[in-house]
Amino acid sequence: MNKITLAIAIPLAIVGASVAGAWYTGTLVEQQLHAAISQANASLAQEAPHLKGQMQLVEFEQGVFSSRARYTLSFSVDADAAPLTLAFSDNLEHGPFPPSRLAAGKLAPVMAQSHFSLEQNELTAPLFEAASGKSPLTGEVALNYDQSQSGRIDLAALQHTHAAGTLRTSPASMDFSGSSDRKHISASGQLAEMDFNFAESDSGGPVSVQLRDLSLQADKQENANGFALGPSSATIKRVTIQSSSDQQIELQDAVIEEALTQNGSSLDQTVAYRVGQVRVQEQSVGGVKLAVSARHLDEVAFKALKDAYNQLLLSSLEGQEAGSDTEEEFKGIALALLEGAPVLALDEFSLNTANGEGKAALSFSLRKPAEDASSPQEMAQSALATLQADIKLDKAVISDLATVQGTLEGAASGDVDSQAIAQQAQMMTEMFSGMALASQWVVEDGNALRGSLAYADDKVTFNGKVMSVPEFMAFAMGSAPGMSGLEGDDSELEQYGLE
């Protein structure tokens, strides 16, 4: 009898504990939802005050093993228009072991498992139509006992036709996780395909754009002043643009990367754009990179600039005009930023062709202007501490580009003469090199053209020659007429038989 009683008591105890745990979890879930919504509203007010975003928990029905919730997100894009509202329904399985997680082999206990979806209303009806009647946005979020979260957002495949064109996307998804204080966020998203077609504004002819294998990555940690530190990136395997004139441009392995890092009391922001290969009409042009940065940005001053800009934007949306106080505020912030000695740079602008490379770089070191600087020109000159500019162009790049151009023109006319194209490429290389050297802005360095310019302590070093600022300005003004030859001097063209 004792064995039978024990055999019955054990599963009953387990069930009872599970029911009690699930019910207790249900009470915690509502508390966490209210806390999460409060945090979301605080973030909306701080980061996008002009949207006047407001999230609300409008319904909550608690059950033993699950609860139902409904949220609304209202925001304004026009101060004179009524707010727009998105609505979401949510089914929350109570922990510690929600059935859907157990079915997926996820055995770690959680407070709840959320299954949410976008609801259809007047605003979202076109999205539902494009998604063939399904909810275009759904997701799952695990609410952990330490109040951290992790989950996934899914976007349905869309097919939308409009008078302006058509849009088609494959299903997309994004995995994410957030710490309990919402300060650390990481995300990873994928979209396999996106196609859209529209008409050219000038000719009205059709244009087709195809994107393949888009992915997003981000790992951000918010610091004390609300700046999201860390890297993020977006990559696209292929972008194809086809115009009505049968002109096709293809970008392969395109990447955008950015990172905001802490540097003592300053911030460093870097942004880089890369395209592994640019192809025009199936002809390879080369790879392109553009990298820019802003370093030594005083964090306190930059935070003041961010807040002042948000306030100015909010005031303008409310129909308020900026006064003299606002102008003085921005001047003060600008001087505070300059006091931190920021460095603005074009770190790299490069083109890699089949046989060579062209690369340029430019950086400015700034400082707070002298007290006696009154005119804009004096303030600008006083604020410039140093300048460094460098350029290097392999002559082979000129030849490669001329070869591509000649091949495209030949293909368009139905006559591709490789020998003639090679001769023209050589002549173009000699012509461009000769004109560039004649301008004296560059010097010859083997099979490359190279130029450099440095400024510091009121001295200019130009292509290795030290001179004063007035001397350099006199050279620059005097060489201006010669520079126009780079745009197509008739005598030069005639010399090479290219008129």
C-alpha positions as CSV (number, residue, x, y, z in Angstrom):
1,M,0.0,0.0,0.0
2,N,2.8,2.4,0.9
3,K,4.5,1.6,-2.5
4,I,1.2,2.4,-4.3
5,T,0.7,5.6,-2.4
6,L,4.3,6.6,-3.1
7,A,4.0,5.8,-6.8
8,I,0.9,8.0,-6.9
9,A,2.3,10.8,-4.7
10,I,5.5,11.3,-6.7
11,P,3.8,12.2,-10.0
12,L,1.1,14.2,-8.2
13,A,3.8,16.2,-6.4
14,I,5.6,16.8,-9.7
15,V,2.3,17.9,-11.4
16,G,1.4,20.1,-8.4
17,A,4.9,21.7,-8.4
18,S,4.6,22.3,-12.1
19,V,1.2,23.9,-11.8
20,A,2.3,26.0,-8.9
21,G,5.4,27.0,-10.7
22,A,3.6,27.8,-13.9
23,W,1.0,29.9,-12.0
24,Y,3.7,31.8,-10.1
25,T,5.6,32.3,-13.3
26,G,2.4,33.8,-14.8
27,T,2.4,36.5,-12.1
28,L,6.1,37.3,-12.9
29,V,5.5,37.5,-16.6
30,E,3.0,40.4,-16.3
31,Q,5.5,42.3,-14.1
32,Q,8.3,41.8,-16.6
33,L,6.1,42.9,-19.5
34,H,5.3,46.1,-17.7
35,A,9.0,46.7,-16.9
36,A,10.1,45.9,-20.5
37,I,7.4,48.3,-21.9
38,S,8.6,51.0,-19.6
39,Q,12.2,50.6,-20.8
40,A,11.1,50.6,-24.4
41,N,9.1,53.8,-23.9
42,A,12.1,55.4,-22.2
43,S,14.4,54.4,-25.1
44,L,11.9,55.8,-27.7
45,A,11.7,59.1,-25.9
46,Q,15.5,59.4,-25.7
47,E,16.5,58.1,-29.1
48,A,13.6,59.2,-31.3
49,P,11.6,61.9,-29.5
50,H,10.2,63.3,-32.8
51,L,8.3,60.1,-33.4
52,K,6.4,60.4,-30.0
53,G,6.5,56.6,-29.8
54,Q,4.4,55.0,-27.1
55,M,4.1,51.3,-26.4
56,Q,1.2,50.0,-24.2
57,L,0.1,46.7,-22.8
58,V,-3.6,46.9,-23.6
59,E,-4.7,43.4,-22.7
60,F,-3.4,40.6,-20.4
61,E,-5.2,37.4,-19.6
62,Q,-3.4,35.1,-17.2
63,G,-3.9,31.4,-17.2
64,V,-2.3,28.5,-15.4
65,F,0.1,27.3,-18.1
66,S,-0.1,30.2,-20.5
67,S,-1.2,33.8,-20.8
68,R,-2.4,36.1,-23.6
69,A,-1.3,39.6,-24.1
70,R,-1.9,42.4,-26.6
71,Y,0.3,45.4,-27.2
72,T,0.1,48.5,-29.3
73,L,2.9,50.8,-30.6
74,S,1.8,54.3,-31.6
75,F,4.0,56.8,-33.3
76,S,3.7,60.0,-35.4
77,V,5.5,60.7,-38.6
78,D,3.7,64.1,-39.1
79,A,3.0,66.5,-36.3
80,D,-0.3,67.5,-37.9
81,A,-1.5,63.9,-38.6
82,A,-3.1,61.4,-36.3
83,P,-0.7,58.8,-34.8
84,L,-0.1,55.5,-36.5
85,T,-0.6,52.3,-34.5
86,L,0.8,48.8,-34.8
87,A,-0.9,46.1,-32.8
88,F,0.7,42.7,-31.7
89,S,-0.9,39.7,-30.1
90,D,1.2,37.4,-27.9
91,N,0.8,33.9,-26.5
92,L,3.0,33.4,-23.5
93,E,3.8,29.8,-22.4
94,H,4.7,29.8,-18.7
95,G,8.0,28.3,-17.5
96,P,10.0,26.8,-16.3
97,F,9.7,24.3,-19.1
98,P,7.4,25.6,-21.9
99,P,6.3,22.8,-24.1
100,S,7.5,24.4,-27.3
101,R,11.0,24.7,-26.0
102,L,11.0,21.1,-24.8
103,A,9.8,20.1,-28.3
104,A,12.7,22.0,-29.8
105,G,15.2,20.3,-27.5
106,K,15.8,23.4,-25.4
107,L,16.0,22.1,-21.8
108,A,17.2,25.2,-20.0
109,P,14.5,26.7,-17.7
110,V,13.0,30.0,-18.6
111,M,10.3,32.3,-17.1
112,A,8.2,32.2,-20.3
113,Q,8.2,31.7,-24.0
114,S,6.6,34.4,-26.1
115,H,5.0,33.8,-29.5
116,F,3.9,37.1,-30.9
117,S,2.6,38.3,-34.3
118,L,1.6,41.5,-36.0
119,E,-2.1,42.1,-36.2
120,Q,-3.9,43.3,-39.3
121,N,-5.4,46.8,-39.2
122,E,-5.8,49.7,-41.7
123,L,-2.1,50.5,-41.5
124,T,-0.8,46.9,-41.9
125,A,-3.4,45.6,-44.4
126,P,-1.2,46.1,-47.4
127,L,1.5,44.0,-45.7
128,F,-0.9,41.2,-45.0
129,E,-2.0,41.3,-48.6
130,A,1.6,41.1,-49.8
131,A,2.1,38.2,-47.4
132,S,-0.9,36.3,-48.9
133,G,-3.0,36.8,-45.9
134,K,-0.5,35.6,-43.3
135,S,1.0,37.8,-40.6
136,P,4.0,39.5,-42.2
137,L,5.9,39.6,-38.9
138,T,6.0,36.9,-36.2
139,G,8.5,36.0,-33.5
140,E,9.5,34.1,-30.4
141,V,11.2,35.4,-27.3
142,A,12.5,33.5,-24.3
143,L,12.0,35.6,-21.1
144,N,14.7,34.4,-18.7
145,Y,14.5,34.6,-14.9
146,D,17.3,37.1,-14.8
147,Q,15.2,39.3,-17.1
148,S,17.5,38.8,-20.1
149,Q,15.9,37.8,-23.4
150,S,16.7,35.9,-26.5
151,G,14.6,35.1,-29.5
152,R,13.9,35.3,-33.2
153,I,11.9,37.5,-35.5
154,D,10.6,36.1,-38.8
155,L,9.4,38.1,-41.8
156,A,7.1,36.3,-44.3
157,A,7.8,36.2,-48.0
158,L,6.2,39.3,-49.6
159,Q,4.9,40.0,-53.1
160,H,3.6,43.5,-53.7
161,T,2.5,45.2,-56.9
162,H,2.0,49.0,-57.1
163,A,1.7,51.6,-59.8
164,A,5.3,52.6,-59.1
165,G,6.6,49.0,-59.4
166,T,6.8,45.6,-57.8
167,L,8.6,44.2,-54.8
168,R,9.3,40.5,-54.0
169,T,11.2,39.2,-51.0
170,S,11.9,35.7,-49.7
171,P,11.3,34.9,-46.0
172,A,13.8,36.7,-43.6
173,S,14.8,36.1,-40.1
174,M,16.7,37.7,-37.3
175,D,18.1,36.1,-34.1
176,F,18.8,38.4,-31.2
177,S,19.6,38.4,-27.5
178,G,19.5,41.2,-24.9
179,S,20.9,41.5,-21.4
180,S,18.6,42.0,-18.3
181,D,19.3,45.8,-18.4
182,R,18.9,46.0,-22.2
183,K,22.4,47.5,-22.4
184,H,23.9,44.6,-24.4
185,I,22.2,43.7,-27.6
186,S,23.4,41.2,-30.2
187,A,21.6,40.3,-33.5
188,S,22.1,38.3,-36.6
189,G,19.8,38.4,-39.6
190,Q,19.4,36.9,-43.0
191,L,17.5,37.6,-46.2
192,A,18.1,35.3,-49.2
193,E,16.4,37.3,-52.0
194,M,14.9,40.7,-52.7
195,D,13.7,41.8,-56.2
196,F,12.1,45.1,-57.1
197,N,11.2,46.7,-60.4
198,F,10.4,50.3,-61.1
199,A,10.4,52.9,-63.9
200,E,13.2,55.3,-64.6
201,S,12.3,58.9,-63.7
202,D,13.6,60.3,-67.0
203,S,12.8,57.7,-69.7
204,G,10.1,55.8,-68.0
205,G,11.9,52.6,-69.0
206,P,11.9,49.6,-66.6
207,V,14.7,49.1,-64.1
208,S,15.2,45.8,-62.3
209,V,17.2,45.4,-59.0
210,Q,18.1,42.0,-57.5
211,L,19.7,41.5,-54.1
212,R,21.0,38.1,-53.1
213,D,22.1,36.7,-49.7
214,L,21.8,39.8,-47.4
215,S,23.0,39.3,-43.8
216,L,23.2,41.6,-40.8
217,Q,25.3,41.4,-37.7
218,A,25.5,43.6,-34.6
219,D,27.0,43.3,-31.1
220,K,26.3,46.5,-29.2
221,Q,27.0,47.5,-25.6
222,E,25.4,50.8,-24.3
223,N,27.7,52.9,-22.2
224,A,26.7,55.4,-19.4
225,N,25.9,58.2,-21.9
226,G,23.7,56.0,-24.0
227,F,26.1,55.4,-26.9
228,A,26.0,51.9,-28.5
229,L,29.6,50.7,-28.5
230,G,30.7,47.8,-30.6
231,P,30.6,46.6,-34.3
232,S,27.8,46.1,-36.8
233,S,27.9,45.0,-40.4
234,A,25.8,44.2,-43.4
235,T,26.9,42.0,-46.3
236,I,25.3,41.4,-49.7
237,K,26.6,38.6,-51.9
238,R,25.3,40.1,-55.1
239,V,23.4,43.2,-56.3
240,T,22.4,43.2,-60.0
241,I,20.9,46.4,-61.6
242,Q,19.4,46.0,-65.1
243,S,18.2,49.1,-66.9
244,S,15.9,49.4,-69.9
245,S,18.9,50.4,-72.0
246,D,20.3,46.9,-71.5
247,Q,22.9,48.3,-69.2
248,Q,23.8,45.9,-66.4
249,I,25.8,46.6,-63.3
250,E,26.7,43.9,-60.8
251,L,28.2,44.4,-57.4
252,Q,29.7,41.3,-55.8
253,D,30.5,40.7,-52.1
254,A,29.4,44.2,-50.9
255,V,30.1,44.9,-47.2
256,I,29.3,47.8,-44.9
257,E,31.0,47.7,-41.5
258,E,30.9,50.2,-38.7
259,A,32.2,50.3,-35.1
260,L,31.9,52.8,-32.3
261,T,34.6,52.4,-29.7
262,Q,35.5,54.1,-26.4
263,N,38.9,55.8,-26.2
264,G,39.2,57.2,-22.7
265,S,36.8,60.2,-22.5
266,S,36.4,60.2,-26.3
267,L,34.6,58.1,-28.9
268,D,36.0,56.8,-32.2
269,Q,33.6,56.0,-35.1
270,T,34.7,54.1,-38.1
271,V,32.7,53.2,-41.2
272,A,33.9,51.2,-44.2
273,Y,32.2,50.2,-47.5
274,R,33.7,47.5,-49.7
275,V,32.7,45.9,-53.0
276,G,34.7,42.9,-53.9
277,Q,34.0,43.2,-57.6
278,V,32.2,45.7,-59.8
279,R,31.1,44.3,-63.2
280,V,29.6,46.2,-66.1
281,Q,28.0,44.2,-68.9
282,E,29.9,41.1,-67.6
283,Q,33.2,43.1,-67.8
284,S,35.1,43.1,-64.5
285,V,36.1,46.7,-63.5
286,G,37.6,46.0,-60.1
287,G,37.1,46.1,-56.3
288,V,36.3,49.3,-54.5
289,K,36.8,50.4,-50.8
290,L,35.8,53.5,-49.0
291,A,36.7,53.9,-45.3
292,V,36.0,57.0,-43.2
293,S,36.4,57.8,-39.5
294,A,35.9,60.4,-36.8
295,R,38.2,59.9,-33.9
296,H,38.7,61.7,-30.5
297,L,35.2,62.9,-30.3
298,D,34.7,64.3,-26.8
299,E,31.9,62.1,-25.4
300,V,30.3,64.7,-23.2
301,A,30.2,67.3,-26.0
302,F,29.0,64.7,-28.5
303,K,26.2,63.7,-26.1
304,A,25.2,67.4,-25.8
305,L,25.2,67.6,-29.7
306,K,23.0,64.5,-29.9
307,D,20.5,65.9,-27.3
308,A,20.5,69.3,-28.9
309,Y,19.8,67.9,-32.3
310,N,16.9,65.8,-31.1
311,Q,15.4,68.8,-29.3
312,L,15.8,70.9,-32.4
313,L,14.2,68.2,-34.6
314,L,11.3,67.9,-32.1
315,S,10.8,71.7,-32.0
316,S,10.8,72.0,-35.8
317,L,8.2,69.2,-36.1
318,E,6.0,71.2,-33.6
319,G,6.4,74.3,-35.7
320,Q,8.8,76.1,-33.5
321,E,11.6,78.1,-35.1
322,A,15.1,78.0,-33.8
323,G,16.2,81.2,-32.1
324,S,19.5,82.9,-31.3
325,D,19.8,80.8,-28.2
326,T,19.9,77.6,-30.2
327,E,22.6,79.0,-32.5
328,E,24.7,79.9,-29.5
329,E,24.1,76.5,-28.0
330,F,25.4,74.7,-31.1
331,K,28.4,77.1,-31.4
332,G,29.3,76.2,-27.8
333,I,29.0,72.5,-28.5
334,A,31.1,72.8,-31.6
335,L,33.9,74.6,-29.7
336,A,33.7,71.9,-27.0
337,L,34.1,69.2,-29.7
338,L,37.1,71.1,-31.2
339,E,38.7,71.3,-27.8
340,G,38.9,67.5,-27.8
341,A,41.2,67.7,-30.9
342,P,39.1,65.5,-33.2
343,V,40.5,63.8,-36.3
344,L,38.3,63.4,-39.4
345,A,39.7,61.1,-42.0
346,L,39.0,59.5,-45.4
347,D,41.2,56.5,-44.3
348,E,41.0,54.9,-47.7
349,F,39.4,55.3,-51.1
350,S,40.8,52.6,-53.4
351,L,40.1,50.8,-56.6
352,N,41.8,47.5,-57.4
353,T,41.8,46.4,-61.0
354,A,43.2,43.3,-62.7
355,N,46.7,44.8,-62.9
356,G,47.0,47.6,-60.4
357,E,45.7,49.8,-57.6
358,G,44.6,53.3,-57.1
359,K,44.5,54.6,-53.5
360,A,43.8,58.0,-51.8
361,A,43.7,59.0,-48.2
362,L,43.0,62.3,-46.4
363,S,42.9,63.3,-42.7
364,F,42.3,66.5,-40.8
365,S,43.3,67.1,-37.1
366,L,41.3,69.9,-35.6
367,R,41.6,72.1,-32.6
368,K,39.8,74.9,-30.8
369,P,40.3,78.2,-32.7
370,A,42.5,80.9,-31.2
371,E,40.7,83.5,-29.2
372,D,41.6,86.3,-31.6
373,A,40.2,84.5,-34.7
374,S,37.2,86.5,-35.7
375,S,36.4,86.0,-39.4
376,P,35.2,82.6,-40.6
377,Q,38.4,82.3,-42.7
378,E,40.6,83.0,-39.6
379,M,38.6,80.6,-37.5
380,A,38.9,77.8,-40.1
381,Q,42.6,78.3,-40.5
382,S,43.1,78.4,-36.8
383,A,41.0,75.3,-36.2
384,L,43.1,73.2,-38.7
385,A,46.0,71.7,-36.7
386,T,47.3,69.3,-39.3
387,L,46.4,67.9,-42.7
388,Q,47.7,64.9,-44.5
389,A,46.7,63.8,-48.0
390,D,48.2,61.0,-50.1
391,I,47.4,59.5,-53.5
392,K,49.0,56.7,-55.5
393,L,47.7,55.5,-58.9
394,D,49.3,52.6,-60.7
395,K,49.4,53.4,-64.5
396,A,48.1,49.9,-65.0
397,V,44.8,51.1,-63.5
398,I,44.4,53.7,-66.2
399,S,45.1,51.0,-68.9
400,D,42.7,48.5,-67.3
401,L,39.8,51.1,-67.2
402,A,40.5,52.2,-70.7
403,T,40.4,48.5,-71.8
404,V,37.0,48.0,-70.1
405,Q,35.6,51.1,-71.7
406,G,36.9,50.2,-75.1
407,T,35.5,46.7,-74.8
408,L,32.1,48.0,-73.8
409,E,32.0,50.5,-76.6
410,G,33.1,47.8,-79.1
411,A,30.4,45.3,-77.8
412,A,27.8,48.0,-78.2
413,S,28.8,48.6,-81.8
414,G,29.3,44.9,-82.6
415,D,33.0,45.3,-83.3
416,V,35.4,44.3,-80.5
417,D,39.0,44.7,-81.9
418,S,41.3,43.6,-79.1
419,Q,44.4,45.0,-80.7
420,A,42.9,48.4,-81.3
421,I,41.6,48.4,-77.8
422,A,45.0,47.6,-76.4
423,Q,46.6,50.4,-78.4
424,Q,44.0,52.9,-77.3
425,A,44.5,51.9,-73.7
426,Q,48.2,52.5,-74.0
427,M,47.6,55.9,-75.5
428,M,45.1,56.9,-72.8
429,T,47.6,55.8,-70.1
430,E,50.3,57.9,-71.7
431,M,48.0,60.9,-72.2
432,F,46.6,60.9,-68.7
433,S,50.0,60.3,-67.1
434,G,51.6,63.1,-69.1
435,M,48.8,65.6,-68.3
436,A,48.9,64.7,-64.6
437,L,52.7,65.1,-64.4
438,A,52.4,68.4,-66.3
439,S,50.0,69.7,-63.7
440,Q,52.8,69.1,-61.1
441,W,50.2,67.8,-58.6
442,V,51.8,64.3,-58.8
443,V,55.2,62.9,-59.5
444,E,56.3,59.7,-61.2
445,D,57.2,56.8,-59.0
446,G,58.2,53.9,-61.1
447,N,55.0,52.7,-62.9
448,A,52.8,54.8,-60.6
449,L,51.8,58.4,-60.1
450,R,52.1,59.6,-56.5
451,G,51.2,62.8,-54.7
452,S,51.4,63.9,-51.1
453,L,50.4,67.0,-49.1
454,A,51.1,67.7,-45.5
455,Y,50.3,70.7,-43.4
456,A,51.4,71.5,-39.8
457,D,52.8,74.5,-37.9
458,D,51.9,76.8,-40.8
459,K,54.2,74.9,-43.1
460,V,53.2,72.8,-46.2
461,T,55.2,69.8,-47.5
462,F,54.0,69.2,-51.0
463,N,55.5,66.1,-52.8
464,G,58.5,66.3,-50.5
465,K,59.1,70.1,-51.0
466,V,58.7,72.3,-47.9
467,M,57.0,75.7,-48.5
468,S,54.9,78.3,-46.8
469,V,51.2,78.5,-47.0
470,P,51.2,81.5,-49.3
471,E,53.7,79.8,-51.6
472,F,51.5,76.7,-51.8
473,M,48.4,78.8,-52.4
474,A,50.2,80.7,-55.2
475,F,51.1,77.4,-56.8
476,A,47.6,76.0,-56.4
477,M,46.0,79.1,-58.0
478,G,48.6,79.2,-60.8
479,S,48.1,75.5,-61.7
480,A,44.4,75.8,-61.9
481,P,44.3,76.6,-65.6
482,G,46.7,73.6,-66.2
483,M,44.3,71.4,-64.2
484,S,41.6,72.0,-66.8
485,G,43.6,70.1,-69.2
486,L,42.8,66.9,-67.3
487,E,39.2,67.4,-68.3
488,G,40.1,67.2,-72.0
489,D,42.5,69.6,-73.6
490,D,42.1,69.5,-77.4
491,S,45.8,69.7,-78.1
492,E,46.5,66.8,-75.9
493,L,43.8,64.7,-77.5
494,E,45.0,65.5,-80.9
495,Q,48.6,64.5,-79.9
496,Y,47.4,61.0,-79.2
497,G,44.9,60.8,-82.0
498,L,41.9,60.8,-79.7
499,E,40.1,64.0,-80.7
